[in-house]
Amino acid sequence: MKEEKLSLCRKILDYEFHDPHLLELALTHPSCSRSSTDCYERLEFLGDSVLSLAVCTVLYEKYPELREGDMTKIKSSVVSRKSCAEITRNTGLLNTIFTGSEMPPAENLPESIAAAVFESITGAIYLDGGFETAFKFINKHMLPLITEAVKDIHTRNTKSLLQQYTQKEKMPPPEYVILDEKGPDHNKCFEIAVSIGNRNFPSAWGLTRKNAEQSAARLALVELGQIEPENSDTER
């Protein structure tokens, strides 16, 4: 049974360990270990830091427009117990964990264990193959989460991003012009466009004035080449 789980794990990871003991340690829950150091907990501790460093590196290099506060929010969202647990479950890694007989079956293991195993495997890959190898592993599984989190930040902070851009480029501040309103007073929709100096940008509708302004700012940023269109699949 142990060899079957290790073989399955190697297949899922698509990585062959130089030190097979590291993989076995990364999959060992404290309930079936001989001592407190003979389980995944120390690798989990290490893997958490490696995950954070890898995600922060991606954010810093791939998204130069992000502020420190935004990068912190995205990192916290991506390197979270929920995200790590979902990866463990979705990849099938949860079925390779070694647990004691008193523990529930793999599908019923708590989120905390699922998350811990992803972190411990990350730590094991880092020790076995170095940061570059660990970075590739992390990037493979977390880049979609990073992309989605960045998109969410852009959606919520486009006005701020546009303001920063115009200040940096020494352009006039953006002005938000209401072009049209529809609906009763208690349920209005707004059409708003951004103008910067003599340049006008496409308009956007929103259920509130704030939402319309954020959408209009996004369209301006797209035209200015600062962010990609929402329907673009092109990587940065």
The 8 nearest C-alpha neighbors of each residue, nearest first, counted from 0:
[[1, 3, 2, 4, 5, 97, 95, 6],
 [2, 0, 4, 3, 5, 97, 6, 95],
 [3, 1, 5, 4, 0, 6, 7, 23],
 [2, 4, 0, 6, 1, 5, 7, 95],
 [5, 3, 95, 7, 1, 6, 2, 8],
 [4, 6, 2, 8, 7, 3, 9, 1],
 [5, 7, 3, 9, 4, 8, 2, 10],
 [8, 6, 4, 10, 5, 9, 3, 11],
 [7, 9, 5, 11, 10, 6, 95, 12],
 [10, 8, 12, 6, 11, 7, 13, 14],
 [9, 11, 13, 7, 8, 12, 6, 14],
 [12, 10, 8, 9, 13, 7, 90, 92],
 [11, 13, 9, 14, 10, 8, 136, 15],
 [14, 12, 10, 11, 9, 15, 8, 136],
 [13, 15, 12, 9, 16, 10, 11, 124],
 [16, 14, 9, 17, 13, 19, 12, 10],
 [17, 15, 18, 19, 14, 127, 22, 124],
 [16, 18, 19, 127, 15, 128, 21, 20],
 [17, 19, 16, 20, 21, 127, 22, 15],
 [20, 18, 16, 21, 22, 17, 23, 15],
 [21, 19, 23, 22, 18, 24, 16, 25],
 [22, 20, 24, 19, 23, 123, 18, 25],
 [23, 21, 25, 24, 20, 19, 123, 26],
 [22, 24, 20, 26, 25, 21, 27, 19],
 [23, 25, 21, 27, 22, 26, 38, 39],
 [26, 24, 39, 22, 119, 120, 23, 27],
 [25, 27, 96, 23, 24, 97, 39, 116],
 [28, 26, 97, 38, 24, 39, 25, 96],
 [27, 29, 98, 30, 38, 97, 31, 39],
 [30, 28, 32, 38, 31, 27, 35, 39],
 [31, 29, 99, 28, 98, 32, 102, 101],
 [32, 30, 99, 98, 29, 28, 33, 27],
 [33, 31, 29, 37, 34, 38, 30, 28],
 [32, 34, 37, 31, 35, 29, 38, 36],
 [35, 33, 37, 36, 32, 38, 29, 31],
 [34, 36, 37, 38, 29, 33, 32, 40],
 [35, 37, 34, 38, 41, 40, 39, 33],
 [36, 38, 34, 32, 35, 33, 24, 39],
 [39, 37, 27, 29, 24, 36, 28, 32],
 [38, 40, 25, 42, 24, 27, 41, 119],
 [41, 39, 43, 42, 38, 44, 119, 36],
 [40, 42, 44, 43, 39, 45, 36, 38],
 [43, 41, 119, 45, 122, 39, 44, 40],
 [42, 44, 119, 118, 40, 46, 41, 45],
 [45, 43, 41, 42, 47, 46, 40, 48],
 [46, 44, 42, 122, 43, 47, 48, 49],
 [122, 47, 45, 118, 49, 121, 43, 48],
 [46, 48, 50, 45, 118, 44, 49, 43],
 [49, 47, 51, 50, 46, 45, 52, 44],
 [48, 50, 46, 52, 51, 47, 53, 45],
 [51, 49, 47, 53, 48, 52, 46, 54],
 [52, 50, 48, 54, 49, 53, 55, 47],
 [51, 53, 49, 55, 50, 54, 56, 48],
 [54, 52, 56, 50, 55, 51, 134, 49],
 [53, 55, 57, 51, 56, 52, 50, 58],
 [56, 54, 58, 52, 57, 53, 51, 59],
 [57, 55, 53, 59, 54, 58, 52, 60],
 [58, 56, 54, 60, 55, 59, 61, 53],
 [59, 57, 55, 62, 61, 56, 60, 54],
 [58, 60, 56, 57, 62, 61, 55, 63],
 [59, 61, 57, 58, 62, 56, 63, 55],
 [60, 62, 58, 57, 59, 63, 235, 56],
 [61, 63, 58, 64, 65, 59, 60, 57],
 [64, 62, 65, 59, 61, 60, 58, 66],
 [63, 65, 62, 66, 160, 225, 164, 59],
 [66, 64, 63, 62, 69, 70, 67, 58],
 [65, 67, 69, 68, 70, 64, 63, 71],
 [68, 66, 70, 69, 71, 65, 72, 59],
 [67, 69, 71, 66, 70, 72, 65, 73],
 [68, 70, 72, 66, 71, 67, 65, 73],
 [69, 71, 73, 67, 72, 68, 74, 66],
 [70, 72, 68, 74, 69, 73, 75, 67],
 [73, 71, 69, 75, 70, 74, 76, 68],
 [72, 74, 76, 70, 75, 71, 148, 77],
 [73, 75, 71, 77, 76, 72, 78, 70],
 [76, 74, 72, 73, 78, 77, 79, 71],
 [75, 77, 73, 74, 79, 78, 72, 148],
 [76, 78, 74, 79, 75, 73, 82, 144],
 [79, 77, 75, 74, 76, 51, 82, 50],
 [80, 78, 82, 81, 77, 76, 75, 83],
 [79, 81, 114, 83, 82, 84, 111, 78],
 [80, 82, 84, 79, 83, 85, 110, 114],
 [83, 81, 85, 79, 84, 80, 77, 86],
 [84, 82, 114, 86, 80, 85, 81, 117],
 [85, 83, 114, 113, 87, 81, 86, 82],
 [84, 86, 88, 82, 87, 83, 89, 81],
 [85, 87, 89, 83, 84, 88, 90, 82],
 [88, 86, 92, 84, 85, 93, 90, 89],
 [87, 89, 85, 91, 86, 93, 90, 84],
 [90, 88, 86, 91, 87, 85, 92, 93],
 [91, 89, 92, 87, 88, 86, 11, 93],
 [90, 92, 88, 93, 89, 94, 87, 11],
 [93, 91, 87, 94, 95, 90, 88, 8],
 [92, 94, 91, 95, 88, 87, 96, 105],
 [93, 95, 92, 105, 91, 96, 4, 106],
 [94, 96, 4, 92, 93, 8, 97, 5],
 [97, 95, 26, 94, 93, 27, 98, 28],
 [98, 96, 27, 26, 28, 95, 31, 99],
 [99, 97, 28, 31, 30, 96, 102, 27],
 [100, 98, 31, 30, 101, 102, 97, 28],
 [99, 101, 102, 98, 103, 31, 30, 104],
 [100, 102, 99, 103, 30, 98, 104, 31],
 [103, 101, 100, 99, 98, 104, 30, 108],
 [104, 102, 107, 108, 105, 101, 100, 106],
 [103, 105, 107, 106, 108, 102, 94, 98],
 [106, 104, 108, 107, 94, 93, 103, 96],
 [105, 107, 104, 108, 93, 94, 103, 88],
 [108, 106, 105, 104, 103, 109, 110, 102],
 [107, 109, 105, 106, 103, 104, 112, 110],
 [110, 108, 111, 112, 107, 113, 106, 84],
 [109, 111, 113, 112, 84, 114, 108, 81],
 [110, 112, 114, 109, 113, 115, 80, 84],
 [113, 111, 115, 114, 110, 109, 116, 108],
 [112, 114, 84, 110, 116, 115, 111, 87],
 [115, 113, 84, 83, 111, 80, 117, 112],
 [116, 114, 112, 118, 113, 117, 43, 119],
 [115, 117, 119, 118, 113, 114, 120, 112],
 [118, 116, 120, 114, 119, 115, 87, 83],
 [117, 119, 46, 43, 121, 115, 116, 47],
 [118, 120, 43, 42, 116, 122, 25, 121],
 [121, 119, 123, 117, 25, 122, 118, 116],
 [122, 120, 46, 118, 124, 119, 123, 125],
 [46, 123, 121, 119, 125, 42, 120, 45],
 [122, 124, 120, 126, 125, 121, 21, 127],
 [123, 125, 127, 121, 126, 122, 133, 128],
 [124, 126, 129, 133, 122, 130, 123, 128],
 [127, 125, 123, 124, 129, 128, 122, 130],
 [126, 128, 124, 125, 123, 129, 17, 16],
 [129, 127, 125, 132, 124, 126, 130, 133],
 [130, 128, 125, 132, 131, 126, 127, 133],
 [129, 131, 133, 125, 132, 134, 128, 49],
 [132, 130, 134, 133, 129, 135, 128, 125],
 [133, 131, 135, 134, 130, 128, 129, 136],
 [132, 134, 130, 125, 136, 135, 131, 124],
 [133, 135, 131, 137, 132, 136, 130, 53],
 [136, 134, 138, 132, 133, 137, 139, 131],
 [135, 137, 133, 139, 134, 138, 132, 140],
 [138, 136, 134, 139, 140, 135, 141, 133],
 [137, 139, 135, 142, 141, 140, 136, 134],
 [140, 138, 136, 137, 141, 135, 142, 143],
 [139, 141, 137, 138, 142, 136, 143, 86],
 [142, 140, 144, 138, 143, 137, 139, 145],
 [141, 143, 145, 138, 144, 140, 146, 139],
 [144, 142, 146, 145, 141, 147, 140, 139],
 [145, 143, 141, 147, 142, 146, 148, 77],
 [144, 146, 142, 148, 143, 147, 149, 141],
 [147, 145, 143, 149, 144, 148, 142, 150],
 [146, 148, 150, 144, 145, 149, 143, 151],
 [147, 149, 151, 145, 150, 146, 73, 144],
 [150, 148, 152, 146, 151, 147, 145, 153],
 [149, 151, 147, 153, 148, 152, 154, 146],
 [150, 152, 154, 148, 149, 153, 147, 155],
 [153, 151, 149, 155, 154, 150, 156, 148],
 [154, 152, 150, 156, 157, 151, 155, 149],
 [153, 155, 151, 152, 156, 157, 150, 213],
 [154, 156, 152, 153, 157, 151, 213, 158],
 [157, 155, 153, 159, 158, 154, 152, 160],
 [156, 158, 160, 153, 159, 217, 216, 213],
 [159, 157, 161, 160, 216, 156, 213, 162],
 [158, 160, 162, 156, 157, 161, 163, 164],
 [161, 159, 157, 163, 162, 158, 156, 164],
 [162, 160, 164, 158, 163, 159, 157, 165],
 [161, 163, 159, 165, 160, 164, 158, 166],
 [164, 162, 160, 166, 161, 165, 167, 159],
 [163, 165, 161, 167, 166, 162, 168, 160],
 [164, 166, 170, 168, 162, 167, 163, 169],
 [167, 165, 169, 163, 164, 168, 170, 162],
 [166, 168, 164, 165, 169, 163, 170, 162],
 [167, 169, 165, 170, 166, 164, 163, 171],
 [170, 168, 166, 167, 165, 171, 164, 172],
 [169, 171, 165, 168, 166, 172, 195, 196],
 [172, 170, 196, 195, 173, 165, 169, 166],
 [173, 171, 165, 195, 170, 174, 162, 166],
 [174, 172, 195, 194, 193, 171, 175, 162],
 [175, 173, 194, 193, 176, 195, 172, 192],
 [174, 176, 193, 192, 191, 194, 173, 212],
 [175, 177, 192, 191, 178, 193, 174, 194],
 [178, 176, 191, 179, 190, 175, 192, 189],
 [179, 177, 190, 191, 176, 192, 180, 189],
 [178, 180, 190, 177, 189, 181, 191, 188],
 [181, 179, 189, 188, 190, 187, 182, 178],
 [182, 180, 188, 187, 189, 179, 183, 186],
 [181, 183, 187, 186, 188, 184, 180, 185],
 [182, 184, 186, 185, 187, 181, 188, 180],
 [185, 183, 186, 187, 182, 181, 188, 180],
 [184, 186, 183, 187, 182, 188, 207, 181],
 [187, 185, 183, 184, 182, 188, 206, 181],
 [188, 186, 182, 181, 183, 184, 185, 206],
 [187, 189, 206, 181, 180, 205, 207, 182],
 [190, 188, 180, 204, 205, 208, 179, 191],
 [189, 191, 204, 179, 178, 203, 177, 180],
 [192, 190, 177, 202, 176, 203, 178, 211],
 [191, 193, 202, 176, 215, 175, 201, 200],
 [194, 192, 175, 200, 174, 215, 199, 176],
 [193, 195, 199, 174, 198, 173, 200, 196],
 [196, 194, 173, 198, 171, 197, 172, 174],
 [195, 197, 171, 198, 194, 170, 173, 172],
 [198, 196, 195, 199, 194, 171, 200, 173],
 [197, 199, 195, 196, 194, 200, 193, 173],
 [200, 198, 194, 193, 195, 197, 201, 192],
 [199, 201, 193, 219, 194, 192, 202, 198],
 [202, 200, 192, 218, 203, 215, 199, 219],
 [201, 203, 192, 191, 215, 190, 200, 204],
 [204, 202, 215, 190, 191, 211, 214, 192],
 [205, 203, 190, 211, 189, 191, 188, 202],
 [206, 204, 211, 210, 207, 189, 188, 208],
 [205, 207, 188, 189, 187, 210, 208, 211],
 [208, 206, 210, 205, 209, 188, 211, 189],
 [207, 209, 211, 210, 189, 212, 205, 206],
 [208, 210, 212, 207, 211, 213, 205, 206],
 [211, 209, 213, 205, 207, 212, 208, 214],
 [210, 212, 205, 214, 204, 208, 209, 213],
 [211, 213, 215, 209, 210, 214, 216, 191],
 [214, 212, 216, 210, 211, 215, 158, 157],
 [215, 213, 217, 211, 216, 212, 203, 210],
 [214, 216, 212, 203, 218, 217, 213, 192],
 [217, 215, 219, 213, 214, 158, 218, 157],
 [216, 218, 214, 220, 215, 219, 157, 221],
 [219, 217, 221, 215, 220, 216, 222, 214],
 [218, 220, 216, 222, 217, 221, 200, 223],
 [221, 219, 223, 217, 225, 218, 222, 226],
 [220, 222, 218, 224, 226, 223, 219, 227],
 [223, 221, 219, 224, 220, 218, 225, 200],
 [222, 224, 220, 221, 225, 219, 226, 218],
 [223, 225, 221, 222, 226, 220, 227, 219],
 [226, 224, 220, 223, 221, 227, 222, 64],
 [227, 225, 221, 224, 220, 228, 217, 223],
 [226, 228, 221, 229, 231, 225, 224, 233],
 [229, 227, 231, 230, 221, 226, 218, 217],
 [228, 230, 231, 227, 150, 232, 226, 221],
 [229, 231, 228, 232, 227, 233, 150, 221],
 [232, 230, 228, 233, 229, 227, 234, 226],
 [233, 231, 234, 230, 229, 228, 227, 235],
 [234, 232, 231, 235, 227, 230, 228, 229],
 [235, 233, 232, 231, 227, 146, 61, 142],
 [234, 233, 61, 62, 227, 226, 232, 146]]
